């Protein structure tokens, strides 16, 4: 998908009557007015001191009003880009992949007449539950975040970090500049917190870094620090999005009070095009070749 400047129709022009070469208005055919006084030309009127000050005051007022309006209601994106078209901080090569749509959230609880909680609209794919009973949970999470760190070209690295700042991002074990979309890093963090809530199945004191041949395990102390990092990442990620979708509270007779109803439509970027791009860039046809 490519972006281009919209084609504009060629404007039509009409011939301007001939005037003097210095650009002033042509002289009036009548040198005197009906009262016998010399007729003033437009140039004389426009250069009159009183009129000049009046026009200056008018233009200054208009400029002030426009400045106040722009400060109160800045242009779309305020120079930073938009959610639908991409922000300046979004990875430049993948911006054309952005697709925006309304998506109704799932997984919110409701209550039966007897007060029992249930999930009326579960996710089509399982991301929560007992991993011992549902091994597809781990598969779905792995499929969601696999290949999240990819090799990018030097040009992409320069566009991302600036030409004078790319050196630290060279990974000698991968043979190139490595980066990933923050959405998948954040999902990885969320998955690790999910695992930490189920120590009987996943164990404690060990955290996975990387994937496949790049996988390593950390100490319990480092794992605890990483969990704190993940919580901070999620906090900032949620606060950064500033989602203003209204979430109401609904009355349930079986509960005897209102309870939050979170299964409502949200405006979202489609994750699947981004995931497909990531997987293909990791080991598909668009993968950047390593340099050793």
Secondary structure as GFF3:
##gff-version 3
##sequence-region A 1 292
A	DSSP	alpha_helix	42	46	.	.	.	ID=ss1
A	DSSP	alpha_helix	49	72	.	.	.	ID=ss2
A	DSSP	three_ten_helix	76	79	.	.	.	ID=ss3
A	DSSP	beta_strand	81	82	.	.	.	ID=ss4
A	DSSP	beta_strand	86	87	.	.	.	ID=ss5
A	DSSP	three_ten_helix	92	97	.	.	.	ID=ss6
A	DSSP	beta_strand	100	104	.	.	.	ID=ss7
A	DSSP	beta_strand	109	111	.	.	.	ID=ss8
A	DSSP	beta_strand	117	119	.	.	.	ID=ss9
A	DSSP	alpha_helix	136	145	.	.	.	ID=ss10
A	DSSP	beta_strand	150	152	.	.	.	ID=ss11
A	DSSP	alpha_helix	154	161	.	.	.	ID=ss12
A	DSSP	three_ten_helix	163	165	.	.	.	ID=ss13
A	DSSP	three_ten_helix	167	169	.	.	.	ID=ss14
A	DSSP	beta_strand	170	171	.	.	.	ID=ss15
A	DSSP	beta_strand	176	179	.	.	.	ID=ss16
A	DSSP	alpha_helix	182	196	.	.	.	ID=ss17
A	DSSP	alpha_helix	199	202	.	.	.	ID=ss18
A	DSSP	beta_strand	208	209	.	.	.	ID=ss19
A	DSSP	three_ten_helix	212	214	.	.	.	ID=ss20
A	DSSP	beta_strand	216	217	.	.	.	ID=ss21
A	DSSP	alpha_helix	220	241	.	.	.	ID=ss22
A	DSSP	beta_strand	249	252	.	.	.	ID=ss23
A	DSSP	beta_strand	257	260	.	.	.	ID=ss24
A	DSSP	beta_strand	265	269	.	.	.	ID=ss25
A	DSSP	alpha_helix	271	283	.	.	.	ID=ss26
###
